[in-house]
Amino acid sequence: MRRQAIEKWTGLLLILAVGAIHLVTAPDQFNDATYKGLLFLANAAGVAVAAIGIWRSQQWGWLLGLAISAATAAGYVLSRTVGLPGLPADPNILEPLGIAAVGCELVFLAVAGLVILRKPAAPKFERQRQEARAA
């Protein structure tokens, strides 16, 4: 039970950090392209929804957070290498908030992967029944 609580709080803190970074930096992104600013705001909104799901221990919250984190990390790499539609590649590869966001996204991906792939524990009464059969 403790492990699940640690995973839940770690996932919540990581995904909320991703959303906060994108929300804070969204106004500057509108200077590059309107769609980029809107994507940053959509990221923050999606993160809020994912966080609700994670808080409620729902698998869909973890899956949504995983999709947002993977897409956002890929977007960061694309924006720094080949550029985004209508924008050249951003030369500021080591921008501190960008690196922080990608770091949070990658760690979230690992935590979410563990949570999603873990086999659910059998209910207490089911374990007791199995132990009684084995005895």
N, CA and C atoms as a LAMMPS dump frame, in Angstrom:
ITEM: TIMESTEP
0
ITEM: NUMBER OF ATOMS
405
ITEM: BOX BOUNDS ff ff ff
-5.0000000000000000e+02 5.0000000000000000e+02
-5.0000000000000000e+02 5.0000000000000000e+02
-5.0000000000000000e+02 5.0000000000000000e+02
ITEM: ATOMS id mol type element x y z
1 1 1 N 0.816 -1.188 0
2 1 2 C 0 0 0
3 1 3 C 0.865 1.259 0
4 2 1 N 1.941 1.233 0.746
5 2 2 C 2.83 2.401 0.817
6 2 3 C 3.456 2.688 -0.548
7 3 1 N 3.828 1.631 -1.248
8 3 2 C 4.434 1.803 -2.573
9 3 3 C 3.474 2.511 -3.519
10 4 1 N 2.201 2.136 -3.467
11 4 2 C 1.211 2.77 -4.33
12 4 3 C 1.034 4.239 -3.985
13 5 1 N 1.095 4.561 -2.713
14 5 2 C 0.971 5.97 -2.301
15 5 3 C 2.168 6.775 -2.783
16 6 1 N 3.342 6.209 -2.695
17 6 2 C 4.549 6.898 -3.164
18 6 3 C 4.467 7.121 -4.672
19 7 1 N 4.043 6.088 -5.41
20 7 2 C 3.907 6.23 -6.863
21 7 3 C 2.868 7.294 -7.211
22 8 1 N 1.755 7.277 -6.493
23 8 2 C 0.691 8.238 -6.757
24 8 3 C 1.174 9.665 -6.533
25 9 1 N 1.811 9.924 -5.392
26 9 2 C 2.272 11.285 -5.093
27 9 3 C 3.411 11.708 -6.005
28 10 1 N 4.284 10.779 -6.344
29 10 2 C 5.371 11.095 -7.272
30 10 3 C 4.797 11.456 -8.635
31 11 1 N 3.854 10.642 -9.117
32 11 2 C 3.221 10.916 -10.401
33 11 3 C 2.486 12.247 -10.401
34 12 1 N 1.752 12.519 -9.325
35 12 2 C 1.029 13.788 -9.232
36 12 3 C 1.975 14.981 -9.267
37 13 1 N 3.029 14.917 -8.472
38 13 2 C 3.972 16.042 -8.442
39 13 3 C 4.643 16.249 -9.789
40 14 1 N 5.031 15.164 -10.434
41 14 2 C 5.692 15.272 -11.734
42 14 3 C 4.767 15.836 -12.803
43 15 1 N 3.556 15.285 -12.897
44 15 2 C 2.659 15.743 -13.96
45 15 3 C 2.2 17.174 -13.703
46 16 1 N 1.997 17.538 -12.429
47 16 2 C 1.62 18.92 -12.126
48 16 3 C 2.763 19.891 -12.422
49 17 1 N 4 19.453 -12.235
50 17 2 C 5.151 20.294 -12.584
51 17 3 C 5.173 20.546 -14.096
52 18 1 N 4.898 19.504 -14.868
53 18 2 C 4.845 19.649 -16.328
54 18 3 C 3.794 20.683 -16.71
55 19 1 N 2.61 20.549 -16.147
56 19 2 C 1.531 21.491 -16.46
57 19 3 C 1.842 22.908 -16.03
58 20 1 N 2.438 23.046 -14.844
59 20 2 C 2.77 24.386 -14.335
60 20 3 C 3.803 25.072 -15.228
61 21 1 N 4.809 24.334 -15.642
62 21 2 C 5.839 24.906 -16.516
63 21 3 C 5.209 25.379 -17.824
64 22 1 N 4.326 24.567 -18.389
65 22 2 C 3.699 24.957 -19.65
66 22 3 C 2.727 26.118 -19.475
67 23 1 N 2.032 26.161 -18.366
68 23 2 C 1.117 27.26 -18.113
69 23 3 C 1.87 28.582 -17.942
70 24 1 N 2.971 28.548 -17.206
71 24 2 C 3.763 29.756 -16.944
72 24 3 C 4.436 30.273 -18.217
73 25 1 N 4.867 29.36 -19.066
74 25 2 C 5.593 29.777 -20.276
75 25 3 C 4.677 29.976 -21.491
76 26 1 N 3.401 29.661 -21.368
77 26 2 C 2.472 29.784 -22.503
78 26 3 C 2.425 31.186 -23.109
79 27 1 N 2.355 32.267 -22.303
80 27 2 C 2.268 33.596 -22.927
81 27 3 C 3.416 33.905 -23.886
82 28 1 N 4.618 33.477 -23.561
83 28 2 C 5.765 33.721 -24.443
84 28 3 C 5.661 32.933 -25.747
85 29 1 N 4.988 31.793 -25.712
86 29 2 C 4.896 30.943 -26.898
87 29 3 C 4.008 31.557 -27.974
88 30 1 N 3.064 32.41 -27.567
89 30 2 C 2.203 33.083 -28.543
90 30 3 C 3.016 34.02 -29.431
91 31 1 N 4.184 34.473 -28.959
92 31 2 C 5.055 35.321 -29.778
93 31 3 C 5.636 34.54 -30.95
94 32 1 N 5.86 33.238 -30.752
95 32 2 C 6.396 32.396 -31.825
96 32 3 C 5.297 32.057 -32.838
97 33 1 N 4.205 31.521 -32.331
98 33 2 C 3.062 31.138 -33.173
99 33 3 C 1.855 30.941 -32.261
100 34 1 N 0.711 31.384 -32.724
101 34 2 C -0.505 31.258 -31.914
102 34 3 C -0.767 29.805 -31.545
103 35 1 N -0.583 28.898 -32.512
104 35 2 C -0.87 27.497 -32.227
105 35 3 C 0.05 26.946 -31.137
106 36 1 N 1.287 27.441 -31.081
107 36 2 C 2.219 26.959 -30.059
108 36 3 C 1.751 27.391 -28.665
109 37 1 N 1.304 28.614 -28.527
110 37 2 C 0.762 29.067 -27.25
111 37 3 C -0.468 28.276 -26.846
112 38 1 N -1.334 27.99 -27.825
113 38 2 C -2.529 27.203 -27.544
114 38 3 C -2.177 25.779 -27.135
115 39 1 N -1.146 25.217 -27.748
116 39 2 C -0.698 23.875 -27.353
117 39 3 C -0.189 23.858 -25.907
118 40 1 N 0.504 24.909 -25.497
119 40 2 C 0.987 24.991 -24.122
120 40 3 C -0.19 25.081 -23.149
121 41 1 N -1.215 25.85 -23.506
122 41 2 C -2.398 25.94 -22.65
123 41 3 C -3.152 24.608 -22.624
124 42 1 N -3.239 23.936 -23.772
125 42 2 C -3.892 22.63 -23.831
126 42 3 C -3.138 21.616 -22.98
127 43 1 N -1.813 21.713 -22.976
128 43 2 C -1.002 20.839 -22.135
129 43 3 C -1.389 21.019 -20.671
130 44 1 N -1.464 22.258 -20.228
131 44 2 C -1.797 22.539 -18.831
132 44 3 C -3.194 22.028 -18.485
133 45 1 N -4.143 22.215 -19.384
134 45 2 C -5.507 21.74 -19.131
135 45 3 C -5.558 20.215 -19.092
136 46 1 N -4.871 19.584 -20.028
137 46 2 C -4.829 18.121 -20.052
138 46 3 C -4.174 17.544 -18.814
139 47 1 N -3.125 18.203 -18.36
140 47 2 C -2.448 17.778 -17.138
141 47 3 C -3.388 17.863 -15.943
142 48 1 N -4.192 18.911 -15.884
143 48 2 C -5.148 19.046 -14.777
144 48 3 C -6.136 17.881 -14.767
145 49 1 N -6.619 17.498 -15.938
146 49 2 C -7.543 16.367 -16.036
147 49 3 C -6.836 15.069 -15.641
148 50 1 N -5.619 14.872 -16.146
149 50 2 C -4.852 13.667 -15.793
150 50 3 C -4.606 13.604 -14.291
151 51 1 N -4.282 14.732 -13.691
152 51 2 C -4.015 14.765 -12.25
153 51 3 C -5.255 14.354 -11.453
154 52 1 N -6.431 14.76 -11.922
155 52 2 C -7.666 14.341 -11.249
156 52 3 C -7.806 12.822 -11.309
157 53 1 N -7.546 12.261 -12.465
158 53 2 C -7.622 10.813 -12.615
159 53 3 C -6.608 10.089 -11.748
160 54 1 N -5.397 10.596 -11.7
161 54 2 C -4.363 9.98 -10.869
162 54 3 C -4.751 10.092 -9.398
163 55 1 N -5.245 11.251 -8.989
164 55 2 C -5.673 11.459 -7.601
165 55 3 C -6.751 10.448 -7.2
166 56 1 N -7.63 10.144 -8.156
167 56 2 C -8.716 9.185 -7.905
168 56 3 C -8.29 7.745 -8.144
169 57 1 N -7.001 7.539 -8.387
170 57 2 C -6.436 6.199 -8.629
171 57 3 C -7.075 5.51 -9.836
172 58 1 N -7.353 6.29 -10.862
173 58 2 C -7.936 5.764 -12.088
174 58 3 C -6.851 5.543 -13.138
175 59 1 N -6.902 4.411 -13.8
176 59 2 C -5.88 4.11 -14.805
177 59 3 C -5.916 5.11 -15.956
178 60 1 N -7.087 5.617 -16.309
179 60 2 C -7.17 6.575 -17.415
180 60 3 C -6.354 7.835 -17.116
181 61 1 N -6.25 8.218 -15.844
182 61 2 C -5.439 9.385 -15.485
183 61 3 C -3.968 9.151 -15.798
184 62 1 N -3.502 7.952 -15.46
185 62 2 C -2.112 7.607 -15.763
186 62 3 C -1.889 7.541 -17.271
187 63 1 N -2.844 6.96 -17.993
188 63 2 C -2.706 6.86 -19.454
189 63 3 C -2.714 8.23 -20.116
190 64 1 N -3.593 9.108 -19.65
191 64 2 C -3.63 10.465 -20.198
192 64 3 C -2.329 11.2 -19.894
193 65 1 N -1.844 11.094 -18.667
194 65 2 C -0.569 11.715 -18.303
195 65 3 C 0.581 11.167 -19.129
196 66 1 N 0.542 9.867 -19.379
197 66 2 C 1.574 9.231 -20.199
198 66 3 C 1.541 9.782 -21.619
199 67 1 N 0.349 9.896 -22.194
200 67 2 C 0.227 10.423 -23.566
201 67 3 C 0.692 11.876 -23.638
202 68 1 N 0.295 12.678 -22.664
203 68 2 C 0.692 14.089 -22.651
204 68 3 C 2.209 14.206 -22.499
205 69 1 N 2.775 13.45 -21.58
206 69 2 C 4.223 13.523 -21.348
207 69 3 C 5.018 13.079 -22.566
208 70 1 N 4.596 11.986 -23.18
209 70 2 C 5.314 11.491 -24.364
210 70 3 C 5.217 12.492 -25.518
211 71 1 N 4.026 13.02 -25.757
212 71 2 C 3.839 13.976 -26.852
213 71 3 C 4.62 15.264 -26.602
214 72 1 N 4.616 15.721 -25.363
215 72 2 C 5.3 16.97 -25.04
216 72 3 C 6.816 16.82 -25.14
217 73 1 N 7.343 15.703 -24.651
218 73 2 C 8.788 15.467 -24.77
219 73 3 C 9.187 15.368 -26.241
220 74 1 N 8.364 14.682 -27.038
221 74 2 C 8.645 14.582 -28.476
222 74 3 C 8.58 15.959 -29.131
223 75 1 N 7.619 16.77 -28.729
224 75 2 C 7.513 18.128 -29.265
225 75 3 C 8.733 18.968 -28.949
226 76 1 N 9.27 18.811 -27.745
227 76 2 C 10.477 19.555 -27.365
228 76 3 C 11.649 19.156 -28.274
229 77 1 N 11.823 17.857 -28.469
230 77 2 C 12.916 17.372 -29.32
231 77 3 C 12.731 17.869 -30.753
232 78 1 N 11.517 17.766 -31.274
233 78 2 C 11.256 18.231 -32.646
234 78 3 C 11.498 19.732 -32.779
235 79 1 N 11.057 20.495 -31.781
236 79 2 C 11.216 21.951 -31.871
237 79 3 C 12.676 22.369 -31.838
238 80 1 N 13.53 21.549 -31.27
239 80 2 C 14.962 21.874 -31.172
240 80 3 C 15.788 21.268 -32.308
241 81 1 N 15.206 20.346 -33.057
242 81 2 C 15.969 19.688 -34.125
243 81 3 C 15.489 20.13 -35.511
244 82 1 N 14.297 19.734 -35.909
245 82 2 C 13.796 20.06 -37.245
246 82 3 C 12.856 21.261 -37.25
247 83 1 N 12.412 21.679 -36.081
248 83 2 C 11.48 22.799 -35.984
249 83 3 C 10.044 22.321 -36.05
250 84 1 N 9.152 23.2 -35.682
251 84 2 C 7.72 22.92 -35.737
252 84 3 C 7.142 23.576 -36.986
253 85 1 N 5.931 23.195 -37.401
254 85 2 C 5.358 23.781 -38.618
255 85 3 C 5.36 25.313 -38.59
256 86 1 N 5.983 25.889 -39.581
257 86 2 C 6.057 27.345 -39.701
258 86 3 C 7.113 27.988 -38.822
259 87 1 N 7.876 27.185 -38.087
260 87 2 C 8.908 27.721 -37.194
261 87 3 C 10.235 27.011 -37.449
262 88 1 N 11.322 27.754 -37.419
263 88 2 C 12.626 27.1 -37.555
264 88 3 C 12.996 26.38 -36.251
265 89 1 N 14.014 25.565 -36.32
266 89 2 C 14.495 24.88 -35.118
267 89 3 C 14.968 25.919 -34.11
268 90 1 N 14.59 25.716 -32.866
269 90 2 C 14.962 26.635 -31.783
270 90 3 C 16.395 26.308 -31.354
271 91 1 N 17.314 27.267 -31.442
272 91 2 C 18.706 26.977 -31.085
273 91 3 C 18.941 26.855 -29.577
274 92 1 N 17.979 27.254 -28.759
275 92 2 C 18.133 27.236 -27.306
276 92 3 C 17.811 25.844 -26.764
277 93 1 N 18.69 24.891 -27.066
278 93 2 C 18.459 23.492 -26.711
279 93 3 C 18.429 23.282 -25.202
280 94 1 N 19.253 23.987 -24.474
281 94 2 C 19.365 23.772 -23.033
282 94 3 C 18.606 24.822 -22.224
283 95 1 N 17.466 25.256 -22.718
284 95 2 C 16.642 26.219 -22.001
285 95 3 C 16.211 25.579 -20.676
286 96 1 N 16.498 26.222 -19.526
287 96 2 C 16.29 25.578 -18.221
288 96 3 C 14.879 25.051 -17.96
289 97 1 N 13.845 25.829 -18.238
290 97 2 C 12.495 25.322 -17.984
291 97 3 C 12.131 24.187 -18.939
292 98 1 N 12.638 24.243 -20.15
293 98 2 C 12.405 23.154 -21.099
294 98 3 C 13.053 21.863 -20.635
295 99 1 N 14.279 21.962 -20.167
296 99 2 C 14.98 20.783 -19.648
297 99 3 C 14.268 20.248 -18.409
298 100 1 N 13.807 21.144 -17.535
299 100 2 C 13.076 20.713 -16.336
300 100 3 C 11.793 19.981 -16.721
301 101 1 N 11.069 20.535 -17.696
302 101 2 C 9.825 19.901 -18.13
303 101 3 C 10.097 18.519 -18.729
304 102 1 N 11.081 18.429 -19.605
305 102 2 C 11.396 17.14 -20.228
306 102 3 C 11.854 16.136 -19.16
307 103 1 N 12.626 16.591 -18.201
308 103 2 C 13.045 15.698 -17.112
309 103 3 C 11.846 15.16 -16.351
310 104 1 N 10.918 16.027 -16.011
311 104 2 C 9.695 15.599 -15.308
312 104 3 C 8.883 14.646 -16.182
313 105 1 N 8.802 14.94 -17.47
314 105 2 C 8.04 14.084 -18.377
315 105 3 C 8.647 12.69 -18.468
316 106 1 N 9.951 12.62 -18.578
317 106 2 C 10.601 11.312 -18.702
318 106 3 C 10.469 10.488 -17.433
319 107 1 N 10.628 11.124 -16.28
320 107 2 C 10.466 10.389 -15.022
321 107 3 C 9.007 9.977 -14.851
322 108 1 N 8.073 10.865 -15.224
323 108 2 C 6.655 10.496 -15.154
324 108 3 C 6.382 9.283 -16.034
325 109 1 N 6.957 9.247 -17.232
326 109 2 C 6.753 8.102 -18.123
327 109 3 C 7.18 6.802 -17.446
328 110 1 N 8.295 6.839 -16.738
329 110 2 C 8.781 5.64 -16.044
330 110 3 C 7.827 5.23 -14.919
331 111 1 N 7.411 6.196 -14.117
332 111 2 C 6.505 5.892 -13
333 111 3 C 5.163 5.388 -13.537
334 112 1 N 4.619 6.077 -14.529
335 112 2 C 3.338 5.665 -15.102
336 112 3 C 3.438 4.267 -15.71
337 113 1 N 4.56 3.975 -16.364
338 113 2 C 4.758 2.642 -16.925
339 113 3 C 4.717 1.571 -15.853
340 114 1 N 5.356 1.833 -14.73
341 114 2 C 5.33 0.876 -13.615
342 114 3 C 3.913 0.675 -13.091
343 115 1 N 3.197 1.763 -12.921
344 115 2 C 1.835 1.686 -12.38
345 115 3 C 0.907 0.942 -13.346
346 116 1 N 0.992 1.259 -14.62
347 116 2 C 0.087 0.669 -15.608
348 116 3 C 0.394 -0.808 -15.833
349 117 1 N 1.666 -1.16 -15.853
350 117 2 C 2.039 -2.544 -16.151
351 117 3 C 1.967 -3.479 -14.952
352 118 1 N 1.882 -2.924 -13.748
353 118 2 C 1.839 -3.76 -12.55
354 118 3 C 0.517 -4.521 -12.494
355 119 1 N 0.627 -5.793 -12.176
356 119 2 C -0.567 -6.624 -12.037
357 119 3 C -1.285 -6.202 -10.757
358 120 1 N -2.586 -5.948 -10.824
359 120 2 C -3.297 -5.541 -9.617
360 120 3 C -3.261 -6.644 -8.569
361 121 1 N -3.12 -6.226 -7.336
362 121 2 C -3.09 -7.183 -6.233
363 121 3 C -4.479 -7.798 -6.064
364 122 1 N -4.482 -9.069 -5.703
365 122 2 C -5.754 -9.742 -5.454
366 122 3 C -6.371 -9.179 -4.18
367 123 1 N -7.684 -9.067 -4.134
368 123 2 C -8.322 -8.598 -2.907
369 123 3 C -7.959 -9.504 -1.73
370 124 1 N -8.038 -8.95 -0.533
371 124 2 C -7.615 -9.657 0.676
372 124 3 C -8.334 -11.001 0.829
373 125 1 N -9.635 -11.013 0.631
374 125 2 C -10.373 -12.267 0.806
375 125 3 C -9.957 -13.312 -0.219
376 126 1 N -9.601 -12.866 -1.422
377 126 2 C -9.163 -13.8 -2.462
378 126 3 C -7.817 -14.412 -2.094
379 127 1 N -6.904 -13.617 -1.538
380 127 2 C -5.605 -14.151 -1.102
381 127 3 C -5.796 -15.165 0.008
382 128 1 N -6.692 -14.846 0.951
383 128 2 C -6.946 -15.781 2.056
384 128 3 C -7.525 -17.081 1.536
385 129 1 N -8.397 -17.008 0.569
386 129 2 C -8.99 -18.213 -0.026
387 129 3 C -7.926 -19.058 -0.723
388 130 1 N -7.011 -18.38 -1.434
389 130 2 C -5.946 -19.099 -2.118
390 130 3 C -5.009 -19.763 -1.119
391 131 1 N -4.726 -19.077 -0.008
392 131 2 C -3.848 -19.632 1.037
393 131 3 C -4.52 -20.819 1.695
394 132 1 N -5.827 -20.759 1.901
395 132 2 C -6.556 -21.867 2.518
396 132 3 C -6.55 -23.094 1.608
397 133 1 N -6.66 -22.866 0.304
398 133 2 C -6.626 -23.989 -0.655
399 133 3 C -5.251 -24.641 -0.671
400 134 1 N -4.211 -23.815 -0.554
401 134 2 C -2.845 -24.332 -0.612
402 134 3 C -2.497 -25.13 0.642
403 135 1 N -3.154 -24.856 1.744
404 135 2 C -2.819 -25.511 3.018
405 135 3 C -3.375 -26.906 3.121
